[in-house]
Amino acid sequence: MAVEARHLHLFSPQPLLKSPTTTTSSREFVDGQYMYNAPMAAFVDAAPIAAAGYVVPSESGLTVVAGDDLSRKRPRGTTNLENIPPSHVHPQQMAQFDRLVVQHDEKVRAEMMERRRFAKQVMAAVEERVSKRLRAKDEEIEQISKLNWAMEEKIKSLATENQVWRYLAQTNEAAANALRTNLEQLLLAEQLRAKELHHNNSTSADDAESCCGDNFDDHRDDDDGGRDGAKTSVGDWRKLCRNCCADQPSVLLMPCQHLCLCTSCASTTNACPICKCCKTGSVHVNLSQ
């Protein structure tokens, strides 16, 4: 029974990658390629055997026919040992590559540190500015709150003062109304009293003129002080100011309530000319109609 050998490994690649520390001096140039030193006696060229039709004996008891079947095999690619990068070929390049990696790492690390430092500075500046603005706003809010508190206190005091003034105004208005009522009553009583006095004086004057009219005229002239030499009746003299006897009385004296002085004499007289009572106050009365 014949068995076709599909893959004939004529050159084993294992000795080629056996040791990474093999130097270039241990390689041999074989068929245009560098080969490591290996025992080559065990390998036999298969081309003459295929041409002669020689059958290669097998240790397994199976015969292998090396003829046309061998020519139909898939051609193997040549082993390119240069494509396998040995670690000992470029030690300087590896060291340089490591240095570049370390330098790039250090550069990236320094750049990251610089960026972090710059970010920290920016954040510190922003925080400081924000804190300053917050402090300014807090101070402004505190000042405004103090001002509002002062304004509220002032409004409360003004409201209290307004109530006091309103109470005083109401009290004064009530007092003024009471005084007006009392004054009207006093004026009415004074008018009645003046009418009674006028009636009594008229009666007594008529009686006096019948007996001693000349003496009364002389006494009246002495009281007038010779003012214009005018001679008036007793009734007209009673209607004049008791101090100057020239103007109509328009001031009511307190507390005797005698209407007996004019405006000019009321400011200079301290006692009532009728009852000689000390004057404590006066009220101006308008009798014009």
Beta strands, then each sheet from edge to edge (+ up, - down):
strand 1: 27-30
strand 2: 33-36
strand 3: 55-56
strand 4: 64-65
strand 5: 251-254
strand 6: 259-261
strand 7: 281-284
sheet 1: 1+ 2-
sheet 2: 3+ 4-
sheet 3: 6+ 5- 7+
end
